[in-house]
Amino acid sequence: MTERPTAERHVPVLAERIVELLAPALQGEGAVYVDGTLGMGGHTEAILAACPHATAVGIDRDTEALTLAGERLAPFGDRFVPVHAVYDEIPQALAERGIAQANAILFDLGVSSLQLDEAERGFAYRMDAPLDMRMDQQTGLTAADVINTYELAELESILRDFGEERFARKIARALVAERDKEPFTRSARLVELLHRVVPAASQRSGGHPAKRTFQALRIEVNAELSVWRDALPAALSLLPVGGRIAVLSYHSLEDRITKRGLAAGATSSAPPELPFELPEHQPWLTLLTRGAEMADEAEIATNPRAASVRLRAAERTRDTTNMRESAR
């Protein structure tokens, strides 16, 4: 059976809106666009098609994604540069290639279409697979390692904090009891346990009982929240005046970090007792979205993975380089 072309396997979320938001910053000769979460390259393809003067640097920790995106973006030649890295390493990745600034940056957070669709990656709870969940399969703990080695209190904390799971304690205790009989290796056994442990009433009203646990394990395995806390300010530091950033988030924990990070730059830092605002206290970002934008019904109908998306975007309006240097 022939593998479907990458473009047919992946429909990028809110692609037209992303182009609308970022293209104004990518019109000049030599403009640099950074896709911090390249995936299968759908957003980058749309940007390169709409912005003929731009070069794209596509960053992903997933080597399979880099391969597939490279095939999809081959028609753009050297306007596309793939980079194997985690997105909090964007400044270093650009510096190694002699790039000092990025005119536009996109982050499409969370698990990618590729990772969900490939059963053996272990991200999808509806398919039996090894409990892996690593975005970079070359390094780090797997989901099985987390379940089989973490202390009871650690498991409970991960399920509660990262999965927002009401039954975190009950699930953690069941995991520890079951792993003492036999270590967990595959997702089907974990899903079967969750069906037993999560109360039936909650399953009827709250969706699949494995959804929150799988989210929590994935976030822990890939250190997603801590990486994002570091990546957002690092990315903002690369924007010149007029540079733009857009972020697609799919759960409240990611979106909360994004909201706070962008709001901090778009809010005056002047102490309330000052009679006037000094230049160094003025906002240096302008928000381009009113709150978090969501996909409309038409988008969700053609791309169901857009159902939970939250989009936020901002533009740099003031240079803060001197402030950063004086703070060192």
C-alpha positions as CSV (number, residue, x, y, z in Angstrom):
1,M,0.0,0.0,0.0
2,T,1.5,3.4,-1.0
3,E,1.9,6.0,1.6
4,R,-0.3,9.0,1.1
5,P,1.5,12.3,0.2
6,T,2.2,14.4,3.2
7,A,-0.1,17.2,2.1
8,E,-3.0,14.7,2.1
9,R,-2.1,13.4,5.5
10,H,-2.0,16.8,7.2
11,V,-4.4,19.8,7.1
12,P,-2.8,22.7,9.0
13,V,-5.1,24.4,11.6
14,L,-6.2,28.0,10.8
15,A,-3.7,28.2,7.9
16,E,-5.4,31.1,6.2
17,R,-5.6,33.1,9.4
18,I,-1.9,32.4,10.2
19,V,-0.9,33.7,6.8
20,E,-3.1,36.8,7.3
21,L,-1.4,37.5,10.7
22,L,2.2,36.8,9.8
23,A,2.6,37.8,6.1
24,P,2.7,41.5,6.8
25,A,6.0,41.0,8.6
26,L,7.5,38.9,5.8
27,Q,7.3,41.2,2.8
28,G,10.9,42.5,2.8
29,E,13.8,40.9,1.0
30,G,15.6,38.4,3.2
31,A,12.7,38.1,5.7
32,V,13.0,35.1,8.0
33,Y,10.1,33.0,9.1
34,V,10.5,30.5,11.9
35,D,8.2,27.6,12.3
36,G,9.0,26.4,15.9
37,T,6.9,23.3,15.6
38,L,7.3,22.3,11.9
39,G,5.3,19.0,12.0
40,M,4.5,18.0,8.4
41,G,5.1,21.5,7.1
42,G,1.6,22.7,6.3
43,H,1.8,26.1,7.8
44,T,5.3,26.7,6.4
45,E,4.1,25.7,2.9
46,A,1.3,28.3,3.1
47,I,3.7,31.0,4.3
48,L,6.3,30.3,1.7
49,A,3.7,30.4,-1.1
50,A,2.2,33.7,0.2
51,C,5.6,35.4,1.0
52,P,8.0,35.0,-2.0
53,H,10.8,36.9,-0.4
54,A,10.8,34.9,2.9
55,T,13.1,32.1,3.9
56,A,11.7,29.5,6.4
57,V,13.5,27.8,9.2
58,G,11.5,24.8,10.3
59,I,12.3,23.4,13.7
60,D,11.1,20.1,15.1
61,R,12.4,17.5,17.6
62,D,10.8,14.7,15.6
63,T,13.1,13.4,12.9
64,E,10.3,11.7,11.0
65,A,8.4,15.0,10.8
66,L,11.5,16.7,9.4
67,T,11.8,14.1,6.7
68,L,8.2,14.3,5.7
69,A,8.1,18.1,5.8
70,G,11.3,18.2,3.7
71,E,9.6,16.2,1.0
72,R,6.6,18.5,1.1
73,L,8.6,21.7,0.9
74,A,11.2,20.5,-1.6
75,P,9.7,22.7,-4.4
76,F,10.8,25.8,-2.4
77,G,14.5,24.8,-2.6
78,D,16.9,26.6,-0.3
79,R,14.1,28.9,0.9
80,F,13.4,26.1,3.5
81,V,16.0,25.1,6.1
82,P,15.1,22.1,8.4
83,V,16.5,22.0,11.9
84,H,16.4,19.1,14.4
85,A,15.9,20.8,17.8
86,V,13.4,21.6,20.5
87,Y,11.7,24.9,20.2
88,D,13.3,26.5,23.3
89,E,16.6,26.2,21.3
90,I,15.5,28.5,18.5
91,P,18.0,31.3,19.4
92,Q,20.9,28.9,19.3
93,A,19.6,27.2,16.1
94,L,19.4,30.6,14.3
95,A,22.7,31.8,15.6
96,E,24.4,28.7,14.3
97,R,23.1,29.6,10.9
98,G,24.1,33.3,11.1
99,I,20.6,34.5,11.6
100,A,20.1,37.2,14.3
101,Q,16.4,37.9,14.0
102,A,13.2,36.3,12.9
103,N,10.5,38.5,11.3
104,A,7.7,36.1,12.1
105,I,7.5,33.1,14.3
106,L,4.8,30.4,14.6
107,F,4.2,27.8,17.3
108,D,1.6,25.1,16.8
109,L,1.8,23.4,20.2
110,G,1.0,19.9,21.4
111,V,0.9,16.6,19.6
112,S,1.1,16.7,15.8
113,S,-1.0,15.0,13.3
114,L,1.9,12.7,12.4
115,Q,2.3,11.6,16.0
116,L,-1.4,10.9,16.5
117,D,-1.7,9.0,13.2
118,E,1.3,6.8,13.6
119,A,0.0,4.0,15.9
120,E,3.5,2.8,17.0
121,R,4.2,6.2,18.6
122,G,1.7,5.5,21.4
123,F,0.1,9.0,21.5
124,A,-3.4,7.9,20.5
125,Y,-5.5,6.1,23.2
126,R,-7.8,4.5,20.6
127,M,-5.0,2.3,19.1
128,D,-2.9,-0.3,20.9
129,A,0.8,0.6,20.8
130,P,3.9,0.7,22.8
131,L,3.7,3.3,25.6
132,D,6.3,5.6,24.1
133,M,4.9,9.2,23.5
134,R,8.3,10.8,22.9
135,M,8.3,13.5,20.2
136,D,12.0,12.8,19.8
137,Q,12.4,9.1,19.7
138,Q,16.1,9.3,20.0
139,T,16.2,10.4,23.6
140,G,14.5,10.6,27.0
141,L,12.0,8.6,29.1
142,T,9.0,6.9,27.6
143,A,5.5,6.9,29.0
144,A,6.1,3.4,30.1
145,D,9.1,4.5,32.1
146,V,7.0,7.2,33.8
147,I,4.2,4.8,34.7
148,N,6.6,2.0,35.9
149,T,9.2,4.0,37.9
150,Y,7.6,7.2,39.3
151,E,6.5,7.3,42.9
152,L,2.8,7.3,43.7
153,A,2.8,11.0,44.7
154,E,4.6,12.0,41.5
155,L,2.1,10.1,39.3
156,E,-0.8,11.7,41.1
157,S,0.7,15.2,40.7
158,I,1.3,14.7,37.0
159,L,-2.2,13.4,36.4
160,R,-3.7,16.3,38.4
161,D,-1.5,19.1,37.2
162,F,-0.9,18.2,33.5
163,G,-4.1,16.2,32.8
164,E,-6.4,18.2,35.0
165,E,-7.7,14.8,36.0
166,R,-10.3,14.8,38.9
167,F,-9.5,11.1,39.7
168,A,-5.7,11.5,39.7
169,R,-5.2,9.8,43.1
170,K,-7.5,6.9,42.3
171,I,-5.8,6.3,38.9
172,A,-2.2,6.7,40.4
173,R,-3.0,4.1,43.1
174,A,-4.4,1.7,40.5
175,L,-1.3,2.2,38.3
176,V,1.1,1.4,41.1
177,A,-0.9,-1.7,42.1
178,E,-1.0,-3.0,38.6
179,R,2.6,-2.3,37.7
180,D,3.6,-4.3,40.8
181,K,2.0,-7.4,39.1
182,E,3.5,-6.6,35.7
183,P,5.1,-3.5,34.2
184,F,3.1,-1.5,31.7
185,T,4.4,-1.8,28.1
186,R,1.4,-1.1,25.8
187,S,-1.4,1.4,25.7
188,A,-4.3,-1.0,25.5
189,R,-3.7,-2.3,29.1
190,L,-3.5,1.3,30.3
191,V,-6.8,2.2,28.6
192,E,-8.5,-0.9,30.0
193,L,-7.4,0.1,33.5
194,L,-8.8,3.7,33.0
195,H,-12.1,2.3,31.8
196,R,-12.3,0.4,35.1
197,V,-11.1,3.1,37.4
198,V,-12.8,6.3,36.1
199,P,-16.4,6.3,37.3
200,A,-19.0,5.5,34.6
201,A,-20.9,8.7,35.2
202,S,-17.7,10.7,34.5
203,Q,-17.1,8.7,31.4
204,R,-20.6,9.6,30.1
205,S,-20.2,13.3,30.7
206,G,-16.5,13.9,30.4
207,G,-15.5,12.0,27.2
208,H,-13.0,9.1,26.9
209,P,-11.5,8.2,30.3
210,A,-8.0,8.0,28.8
211,K,-7.9,11.5,27.3
212,R,-6.6,13.4,30.3
213,T,-4.2,10.6,31.4
214,F,-2.6,10.4,28.0
215,Q,-2.3,14.2,27.9
216,A,-0.6,14.2,31.2
217,L,1.9,11.5,30.3
218,R,2.7,13.2,27.0
219,I,3.3,16.5,28.7
220,E,5.6,14.9,31.3
221,V,7.5,12.8,28.8
222,N,8.3,15.7,26.5
223,A,8.6,18.4,29.3
224,E,6.1,20.4,27.2
225,L,5.1,23.1,29.7
226,S,8.6,23.9,31.0
227,V,9.9,24.0,27.4
228,W,7.2,26.3,26.4
229,R,7.8,28.6,29.4
230,D,11.4,29.0,28.2
231,A,10.6,29.1,24.5
232,L,8.1,31.9,24.4
233,P,10.4,34.7,25.9
234,A,13.3,33.3,23.8
235,A,11.2,33.7,20.7
236,L,10.0,37.1,21.5
237,S,13.6,38.3,22.0
238,L,14.3,37.5,18.4
239,L,11.5,39.7,16.9
240,P,12.6,43.0,15.5
241,V,10.2,46.0,15.6
242,G,7.4,45.0,13.3
243,G,8.1,41.3,13.9
244,R,5.1,39.1,14.6
245,I,4.4,35.9,16.6
246,A,1.4,33.5,16.5
247,V,0.7,30.7,18.8
248,L,-1.8,27.8,18.4
249,S,-2.6,26.1,21.8
250,Y,-4.9,23.1,22.3
251,H,-5.3,23.0,26.1
252,S,-5.7,25.5,28.9
253,L,-2.2,25.0,30.4
254,E,-0.4,26.0,27.2
255,D,-2.8,28.8,26.5
256,R,-2.4,30.2,30.0
257,I,1.4,30.5,29.6
258,T,0.9,32.1,26.2
259,K,-1.7,34.6,27.5
260,R,0.5,35.7,30.4
261,G,3.7,36.0,28.3
262,L,2.1,38.1,25.6
263,A,0.1,40.2,28.0
264,A,3.2,41.0,30.0
265,G,4.8,42.6,26.9
266,A,1.5,44.4,26.0
267,T,1.1,46.0,29.4
268,S,2.8,49.0,30.9
269,S,5.3,48.1,33.6
270,A,5.2,51.5,35.2
271,P,4.6,51.5,39.0
272,P,1.1,52.9,39.8
273,E,2.6,55.7,42.0
274,L,4.6,57.2,39.1
275,P,2.9,60.4,37.8
276,F,3.8,59.6,34.2
277,E,5.1,56.6,32.2
278,L,8.8,56.5,31.4
279,P,9.8,55.1,28.0
280,E,11.3,52.0,29.5
281,H,7.9,51.1,31.1
282,Q,5.9,51.4,27.9
283,P,4.4,48.2,26.3
284,W,6.6,46.6,23.7
285,L,4.0,44.3,22.2
286,T,0.6,44.9,20.6
287,L,-1.9,42.1,20.7
288,L,-3.2,41.2,17.2
289,T,-6.1,39.0,18.5
290,R,-8.9,39.9,20.9
291,G,-8.4,37.3,23.5
292,A,-8.0,33.8,22.1
293,E,-9.4,33.2,18.7
294,M,-11.2,29.9,18.0
295,A,-11.9,28.0,14.8
296,D,-15.3,28.5,13.2
297,E,-17.7,25.6,12.4
298,A,-16.5,25.4,8.8
299,E,-12.9,25.0,9.8
300,I,-13.8,22.3,12.4
301,A,-16.0,20.5,9.8
302,T,-13.0,20.1,7.5
303,N,-10.4,19.7,10.2
304,P,-11.7,18.2,13.5
305,R,-8.4,18.8,15.2
306,A,-9.2,22.5,15.2
307,A,-12.0,22.0,17.6
308,S,-10.0,22.9,20.7
309,V,-7.5,25.4,19.2
310,R,-6.9,28.8,20.8
311,L,-4.9,31.3,18.7
312,R,-3.1,34.3,20.1
313,A,-0.8,36.7,18.2
314,A,1.2,39.8,18.8
315,E,3.6,42.3,17.1
316,R,6.7,43.9,18.5
317,T,6.3,47.7,18.6
318,R,9.4,48.7,20.6
319,D,13.0,47.7,20.8
320,T,13.9,46.4,24.3
321,T,17.5,45.4,23.5
322,N,19.1,48.1,25.7
323,M,16.8,47.1,28.6
324,R,17.8,43.4,28.3
325,E,21.5,44.2,28.2
326,S,21.3,46.6,31.2
327,A,19.5,43.9,33.2
328,R,22.4,41.4,32.7
